[in-house]
């Protein structure tokens, strides 16, 4: 793969905190962008020390030690979610732009505090919703924005796959509360649904506890209302054997087998679009369920969204661009994820009200112990 061109007049030094599955992918992506180099890693694991030694990179057990010794131009946080806010603050306090893996924070209140802190310090915070940088999504966004499917009326997303026991055993934090497929996997799909279809204003959800005995869910489903009145549904599980997920259908990451299926169906008044295959279904004549209907499959360029995201991060560091997925954008997606978790736990219907700017979780949203039996509860989760 040839290197993506970037401004090399001022070579940038990037560091990574967390050298697990995702951190290693970021390290590889950095190697494919000109004008950028990986300058150091922070991770207490033995494997990360071996990696750093093999690559001739400075290694640190803790991020604060890395910042003090290296002062990189940018930092990527690919650490467990529970560490994101504290480590993000370290970067902001050092004046270093930071790309934080999704989700932005363990909860909405902590994420909001971090974003406010970064804005006050005028330090860019980006959130690693890298799928927005996939040319497939850019094409789909353009098609929907151009009105090719008309007004969006409904969307359905499927996120099903089976993670082996070894996935959890090598990183025990994946067994903990808050590390289930809703926050770890579905957050990507929610971000794309928002990006493609608009803001989600209401959420209902159900989830079942892990059948493997972990302290999180292994299957969940949600029902959404969008700002335009459209309705969406989504289902996620890391314990279902199935071909329907972004990983299996997009060919984004070759480690996953390609199934040739679709993961999202978006329906509109003029047509429907399936993604990532980009099949646009329309009636050949009148919009009439008795008239023939057929699909036109669109093509687009192929490129690695992680590489595209690194190139964009470099542009933000240089002051050439503003973040495409800012901390505020990450908060909006996190608000939906937290709404799903609260709705699944309490049986409440969660309203997400746009308040312009930061997001704030109403105190009443977390406790339903005194709710009347079988009463429909509506709680505000402000955006």
C-alpha positions in Angstrom: 0.0 0.0 0.0 1.4 3.4 -1.0 1.6 6.1 1.6 -1.1 8.7 1.8 0.2 12.1 1.0 0.3 14.7 3.8 2.1 17.9 4.3 5.7 17.0 5.1 7.0 20.5 5.7 6.5 20.0 9.4 6.8 16.3 10.3 4.5 15.3 13.1 5.3 13.0 16.0 2.3 11.0 17.3 2.2 8.8 20.4 -0.2 6.0 21.2 -1.5 5.1 24.7 -2.8 1.5 24.7 -1.3 -1.0 22.3 -4.0 -3.6 22.2 -6.0 -4.7 19.1 -7.0 -1.1 18.2 -3.8 0.6 19.2 -1.8 -1.7 16.9 -4.1 -0.8 14.0 -3.5 2.9 14.7 0.2 2.2 14.7 0.0 0.6 11.3 -2.2 3.4 9.9 0.4 6.0 11.1 3.1 4.1 9.0 1.0 4.7 5.9 0.8 8.5 6.1 3.7 10.6 5.0 4.9 13.4 7.3 3.9 11.5 10.4 5.8 9.1 12.6 5.0 7.1 15.7 7.3 8.5 18.4 6.4 6.6 21.5 4.0 4.3 23.2 2.5 4.0 26.7 1.2 0.7 27.9 2.2 -1.4 30.9 1.9 -4.8 29.1 4.8 -7.0 28.3 3.7 -7.3 24.7 3.8 -3.5 24.2 7.3 -3.4 25.6 8.3 -6.1 23.1 6.7 -4.1 20.3 8.4 -0.9 21.2 11.8 -2.6 21.5 11.3 -4.2 18.1 10.4 -0.8 16.5 13.1 1.2 18.4 10.5 3.3 20.1 10.5 4.8 23.6 8.2 2.9 25.9 6.4 4.1 29.0 4.2 2.3 31.5 2.1 5.5 32.0 0.9 8.3 29.8 2.0 11.1 32.1 5.5 9.8 31.9 5.4 9.7 28.1 4.0 13.3 27.9 6.7 14.6 30.2 9.6 12.9 28.4 8.5 13.1 24.7 6.0 16.0 24.3 4.4 14.6 21.1 2.4 16.7 18.6 -0.6 14.4 19.0 -1.7 11.5 21.1 -4.1 8.6 20.3 -5.9 7.1 23.2 -6.7 3.4 22.5 -7.0 2.5 26.2 -10.1 1.0 28.0 -13.0 3.4 28.1 -12.7 3.9 31.9 -9.4 5.6 31.4 -10.4 8.0 28.6 -11.4 11.0 30.6 -8.4 11.0 33.0 -6.0 10.4 30.1 -7.7 12.9 27.9 -7.3 15.6 30.6 -3.6 14.8 30.8 -3.3 15.5 27.0 -5.4 18.7 27.2 -3.5 20.0 30.2 -0.3 19.5 28.2 -1.8 21.4 25.2 -1.6 18.2 23.0 -4.4 17.5 20.6 -5.9 14.0 21.3 -7.8 11.4 19.3 -9.8 9.3 21.8 -11.1 6.0 20.7 -14.9 5.5 21.0 -16.7 5.8 23.2 -15.5 9.1 24.4 -16.1 8.4 28.1 -17.6 5.9 30.5 -20.6 8.1 30.9 -22.1 11.3 29.6 -21.4 13.5 32.6 -17.6 12.6 32.5 -17.5 13.1 28.8 -19.2 16.5 29.0 -16.7 17.6 31.6 -13.8 16.6 29.4 -15.2 18.4 26.3 -15.8 21.6 28.3 -12.3 21.4 29.7 -10.8 21.0 26.2 -12.9 23.8 24.8 -11.7 26.1 27.6 -8.1 25.2 26.9 -8.7 25.5 23.1 -7.2 22.0 22.6 -8.7 19.8 19.9 -10.4 16.6 21.0 -11.4 14.1 18.3 -13.4 10.9 18.8 -12.4 7.8 16.9 -15.6 7.1 15.0 -13.4 6.1 12.0 -16.2 4.6 9.9 -17.2 8.1 8.9 -13.9 8.3 7.0 -14.9 5.2 4.9 -15.6 6.2 1.3 -18.7 3.9 1.5 -20.2 6.1 4.2 -19.2 9.3 2.5 -21.0 8.1 -0.7 -24.1 7.0 1.3 -24.2 10.3 3.1 -24.0 12.2 -0.2 -26.8 10.0 -1.8 -29.1 10.6 1.2 -28.3 14.3 1.4 -29.0 14.7 -2.4 -32.5 13.3 -1.8 -32.0 10.0 -3.8 -34.2 8.1 -1.3 -36.4 11.1 -0.4 -37.4 11.7 3.2 -35.9 9.2 5.5 -38.8 7.3 7.2 -37.1 4.3 8.8 -33.7 2.6 9.3 -32.8 -0.8 10.6 -29.2 -1.8 11.6 -28.0 -5.3 12.5 -24.8 -5.8 14.5 -24.5 -9.6 15.2 -21.4 -11.7 15.6 -19.9 -14.2 17.9 -16.8 -13.2 19.9 -14.8 -16.2 21.2 -14.1 -16.7 24.8 -10.4 -15.9 24.2 -11.4 -12.4 23.2 -12.6 -11.8 26.8 -9.9 -13.8 28.5 -7.0 -11.8 27.1 -8.5 -8.6 28.3 -10.6 -9.2 31.4 -11.9 -5.6 31.4 -14.1 -6.7 28.5 -16.1 -8.8 30.9 -16.9 -5.8 33.1 -20.1 -3.7 33.4 -20.1 -1.0 30.7 -17.9 -3.1 28.3 -20.6 -5.0 26.6 -21.5 -4.8 22.9 -23.7 -1.7 23.3 -20.8 0.5 24.3 -18.0 -1.3 22.6 -19.6 -2.2 19.2 -23.0 -0.6 18.8 -21.5 2.9 19.4 -20.0 2.7 15.9 -23.4 1.9 14.4 -25.2 4.6 16.4 -22.7 7.2 15.2 -23.3 6.2 11.6 -27.1 6.2 12.0 -26.9 9.7 13.4 -24.5 10.8 10.6 -26.7 9.4 7.9 -30.2 9.9 9.2 -30.1 12.8 11.6 -30.5 13.3 15.4 -32.2 10.7 17.5 -34.7 12.3 19.9 -36.3 9.3 21.7 -35.0 5.9 22.8 -36.6 2.7 24.1 -34.5 -0.5 24.6 -34.2 -4.0 26.0 -31.1 -6.0 26.9 -30.3 -9.4 28.4 -27.4 -10.3 30.6 -24.4 -12.2 29.3 -25.1 -15.9 29.0 -21.4 -16.5 29.7 -21.7 -14.9 33.1 -20.0 -11.6 32.4 -21.1 -8.4 34.1 -22.6 -6.9 31.0 -25.1 -7.6 28.3 -24.7 -9.9 25.3 -27.8 -8.9 23.3 -29.7 -5.7 23.1 -32.2 -4.0 20.9 -33.4 -0.4 20.6 -36.2 1.6 19.0 -35.5 5.2 18.0 -37.5 8.3 17.0 -35.6 10.8 14.8 -36.0 14.5 14.7 -37.9 14.4 11.4 -40.4 11.8 12.8 -38.7 8.8 11.3 -38.4 5.5 13.2 -35.3 3.3 13.6 -34.5 -0.1 15.1 -31.2 -1.7 15.9 -30.1 -5.0 17.4 -26.6 -5.9 18.7 -25.1 -9.1 20.0 -21.6 -10.5 20.5 -23.0 -14.0 21.1 -24.9 -14.7 17.8 -23.4 -16.6 14.8 -24.6 -14.5 11.8 -23.3 -12.7 8.7 -25.0 -9.3 9.3 -22.6 -6.8 10.8 -20.5 -3.9 9.5 -17.4 -6.0 10.2 -18.6 -8.9 7.9 -20.1 -6.8 5.2 -17.9 -3.7 4.6 -14.5 -5.3 3.8 -13.1 -2.6 5.9 -10.7 -4.8 7.9 -9.5 -8.0 6.1 -9.3 -10.0 9.3 -13.1 -10.4 9.2 -14.6 -12.7 6.5 -16.7 -11.0 3.8 -20.3 -12.3 3.6 -21.7 -10.2 0.8 -24.7 -9.2 3.0 -25.8 -5.7 4.2 -25.8 -4.3 7.7 -28.1 -1.3 7.4 -31.3 -0.6 5.5 -32.5 3.0 5.2 -36.0 3.6 3.8 -37.3 6.8 2.3 -40.2 8.1 0.4 -38.5 7.8 -3.0 -36.4 4.7 -2.5 -34.3 2.6 0.0 -30.6 2.2 0.4 -28.8 -0.8 1.8 -25.3 -0.3 3.3 -22.4 -1.1 2.8 -23.3 -2.6 -0.6 -24.8 0.8 -1.7 -27.8 -0.8 -3.4 -30.4 1.8 -4.2 -33.9 0.3 -4.6 -36.5 2.3 -6.5 -39.7 1.5 -8.5 -39.0 1.4 -12.2 -42.2 3.4 -12.9 -44.7 4.7 -10.4 -44.2 4.4 -6.7 -46.6 1.6 -6.3 -46.2 -1.8 -4.6 -47.6 -3.5 -7.7 -45.0 -1.9 -10.0 -41.6 -3.4 -10.7 -38.8 -2.5 -8.2 -35.1 -2.9 -8.8 -31.7 -2.0 -7.4 -28.9 0.1 -8.8 -25.7 -0.8 -7.1 -23.3 2.2 -6.8 -19.5 1.9 -6.6 -17.0 4.1 -4.8 -13.3 4.3 -4.2 -11.8 2.0 -1.6 -9.4 3.3 1.1 -8.7 2.5 4.7 -10.7 4.7 7.0 -8.2 4.5 9.8 -5.5 5.9 7.5 -7.9 8.6 6.4 -8.7 9.4 10.0 -5.0 9.7 10.9 -4.4 12.0 7.9 -7.3 14.1 9.1 -6.0 14.2 12.7 -2.7 15.5 11.3 -4.5 18.2 9.4 -6.3 19.2 12.6 -3.0 19.3 14.5 -1.5 21.6 11.9 -4.5 23.9 12.1 -5.6 23.2 8.5 -8.9 21.5 9.4 -11.5 21.4 12.2 -12.4 18.0 13.6 -15.0 16.1 11.6 -15.9 14.0 14.6 -15.3 16.5 17.5 -15.7 15.9 21.2 -19.2 17.4 21.0 -20.1 14.9 18.2 -18.7 12.1 20.3 -21.0 13.3 23.2 -24.1 13.2 21.0 -23.4 9.6 20.1 -22.5 8.8 23.7 -25.9 10.3 24.8 -27.7 7.8 22.6 -25.7 4.9 23.9 -26.3 6.0 27.5 -30.0 6.4 26.7 -30.1 2.8 25.4 -28.4 1.5 28.6 -30.7 3.5 30.9 -33.8 2.5 28.9 -32.8 -1.2 29.0 -32.2 -1.1 32.7 -35.2 0.9 33.8 -37.9 0.3 31.2 -38.1 4.1 30.7 -38.6 5.9 27.4 -35.7 8.4 27.2 -36.1 11.8 25.5 -33.0 13.4 24.1 -33.7 17.1 23.9 -31.4 19.4 21.9 -30.1 22.2 24.2 -27.4 23.5 21.8 -23.9 22.8 22.8 -23.0 20.4 25.6 -25.0 17.5 26.9 -26.4 17.0 30.4 -28.0 14.0 31.9 -31.0 14.8 34.1 -30.5 13.4 37.6 -33.8 11.6 37.5 -32.8 9.4 34.6 -30.8 7.0 36.6 -33.3 5.9 39.3 -36.7 4.2 38.7 -37.0 2.4 42.0 -40.1 4.3 43.0 -41.8 4.1 39.6 -45.2 2.6 39.5 -45.4 -0.9 38.1 -46.0 -1.1 34.3 -46.0 2.7 34.1 -44.4 4.2 31.0 -41.6 6.6 32.1 -40.3 9.4 30.0 -37.0 10.9 31.1 -35.0 13.8 29.6 -31.5 13.3 28.4 -30.5 16.7 27.1 -28.1 17.2 24.2 
